[in-house]
């Protein structure tokens, strides 16, 4: 098992969490994840973003900033529900892993 296999779900939850706070874009998420110790390439991140969009958890739109155009992702209502359910599961897992309950 590679780190990508092990941490993929956590990274997706990070993406949904940050998208719930404000719209996100690829490079911004890569930088945010780096703060949490994840080193990701665009070639790894973008398929995750597209997968979350395909599942209906995110929507995207193109946004122009000066001469640059980027794809911006926002969480959907379905994504908010999934994130809420995931928080409960993460809390349960945290209890088992860290607190020994």
LINGI-V597212 format. One line per field, one symbol per residue. ss: DSSP state (a for helix, b for strand, c for the rest). phi: phi as a letter, one per 30 degrees, with the letter a starting at -180 (. if undefined). burial: b if it has 9 or more other C-alpha atoms within 8 Angstrom, else e. A space follows every 10 residues. Layout:
BEGIN
ss: ???
phi: ???
burial: ???
END
This chain:
BEGIN
ss: ccaaaaaaaa aaaaaaaaaa accbbaaaaa aaaaaccccc caaaaaaaaa aaaacccbbb bbbbbccbbb bbbbbcaaaa aaaaaaaaaa aaaaaaaaac c
phi: .ceeddcedd dddeededdd daebbeddde dddddcjccb cddcdddddd dddddjdbbb bcbcbicccb cccbdcdedd ddddddeddd dddeeddcci c
burial: eeeeeeebee bbbbbbbbbb eebbbbeebb eebbeeeeeb ebeebbebbe ebbeebbbbb eeeeeeeebb bbbbbbeebb ebbeebeeee eeebbbeeee e
END
